[in-house]
Amino acid sequence: MTTTLPDPDAGLVERLCAGDPLAASDFCVAHLNALVEQLRRSYPTAHEHALSEAAEDALLAFVKNPQAFDPARGTVAGYLRMAAKADLINIQKKEARHHRDRTGADCVEDAPDPRNELVDEADGPSFADHGLAAVIAGFTDVERLFFDLMRDGEKRTQVLAVVLGLADAAPAEQTTQVKKMRDCLIKRLQRRRDGP
């Protein structure tokens, strides 16, 4: 019979959940350097600032909502690694979009980014629609990250499942929950388009 060792972070998580005012800083100090180093090993070409930002975002999201962590699915360190990797992927995609957008007007040979083109309302929602922007602004942090990845063309269930905190879930559960979130977001956007 194998025994499961207790997660060394269990005490810190309990303190976070209990509202201990020092727990957040203790938690971040305990994990920041190791998390940045793990990201650096996994993504050796990533910019140092992006590595730090991803690690910080993952830690702050955890501290903000420690109840979202399910100890039955793995350790805190494993959860943070998956969250930080998802954050880093998002940061890198955002940076790539930023560089594309900085292309000067004299570079007319570059094709425009089709994701931001206005579309006929019959074809789908326009991202210039202020009501649609309001719906997107109302998304939670998780919904927004999920939506941004979808909008960037991400289709891999494993990547989208990380955003939902399901990195260690069974593939069938990941597929079910990713489809559920995708359908929910699309339905909310379509309701805005089809509404008054």
Buried (B, 14 or more C-beta within 10 A) or exposed (E): EEEEEEBEBEEBBEBBEEEEEEBBEBBBEBBBEEBBEBBBEEBEEBEEEBBBBBBBBBBBBBBEBBEEBEEEBBBBBEBBBBBBBBBBBBBBBEBEBEEEEEEEEEEEEEEEEEEEEEEEEEEEBBBEBEBBEEBBEEBEEBBBBBBBBBBBEBEEBEBBBBBBBBBBBEEEBBBBBBEEBBEEBBEBBEEBBEEE
